[in-house]
Amino acid sequence: MRTGRCLHAGTAVGRVLVLGEPLSLWGGADPVTGVITDERHPQRGESLAGQIVVMPGSRGSSSSASVLAEMLRVGVGPAALLVQRADPILVIGALVAEELYGRGIPMVELSDVSLLRERLPVRVTAAGDDAWIEEL
């Protein structure tokens, strides 16, 4: 079990998708399909939909909040976001999606994500200040 800091509360189950570089959702992911479209990103073509997305952080625009909220609204967003560096823009996106659409996701800050293996099934539980990631 790994522990981290809760950035946005929630529970999710899914397979881990480890992103090798930060991602800007604005222009870097299709809000209709959830697929990474950034031509320079190493995981271009991968789908974020339903995945426990692990990334070093995000990159770029404050518009990423609206893209995340839209992805969650249409059902193609990640099941959870685990980041090494907290990003308030992504937290805002999760808050907006929960408030407007009832579709928030857990977001967790982890200092070390290296033990999370690609495609590993996990459960993410985030509440209060704490979060837990358990292998299934």
Helices and strands as residue ranges (DSSP letters): E 2-8, E 10-18, E 52-55, H 64-74, E 80-83, H 88-101, E 107-109, E 121-127, E 130-135
